């Protein structure tokens, strides 16, 4: 009987975690879209510096934000 109760509690927590992860990933996608917009504005309007050139901003968008956004969207489609 104790084992059955444990399984019920564990599956409840797992479902709750999945719901929580979906919520977090949706928020993260929205924040990444804002970051991408900010970086694109910097590319258009700001002058490049020694360590933050326009190519740096483009590279950061491609490597960090778009990659993570794609992974999050795949997760949301699967679950």
N, C-alpha and C positions, 0 to 999 in steps of 0.2 A: 504494500500500500504506500509506503514511504517513497519508493522509487517512482510510482505513478505521479505522485504529487510533485516530485522533483522535475520530472519531464514536463509537466504542465507549466511549472514556473519558468523553466528554461526556455520553452518555446514562446511563452508570453514575452519574456525579455528580448528574445531574438527578434520577434515581430516589432517590438517597440524600438529596438535599435535600428532596424531597417527603415522604419518610418522617420526616425530622427535623422538618419543619414540622407534620406531623400530630401528632407527639409534643408539640411545643411548644404547639400550639393546645389540645390536651386539657388540658395542665397549666394553661394560661391560663384555660380555662373553669372549672376547679376553683377556681382562686384567685379568680376573679371572683365565683363563688357564695359563697365565704367572705366576700369584701368586702361583698357585698349583704347577707348575714346580719348582719355587724357594723354596717352602716349602719342596718338596720332596728331593731337593738337600740338604737342611739343615738337613733333617732326615738322609740322607746317609753319609754326610761328617762332620757335626758339632757335637761336643760333647755337651751333654745336660748340662744345667745349673740349678740353683735352681728354677727359675721361667719359664724357657723355655726348658722343657724336650722334648724328642722325642715324647712322648705320647701327649704332648701339641700341637705339630705341626700337628700330625695326627688328633687330635680332631678338631683343627681349620679348617683343610681342609674339614673334613666331615660336620661339623656344619655350617660353614659360606659359604665357596665357592661352594661346590657341591649343597647345598640346593638352593642358590641364582641362580646358573647356571641353574638348573632344572626349576625354576620358570620363568626365562627369556626365556628359550627355549620353554616352554609351551605358553608363551605370543606370541612369534613369530609365532608359529604354528597356534594359534587362529586368529591372525590378519594378 
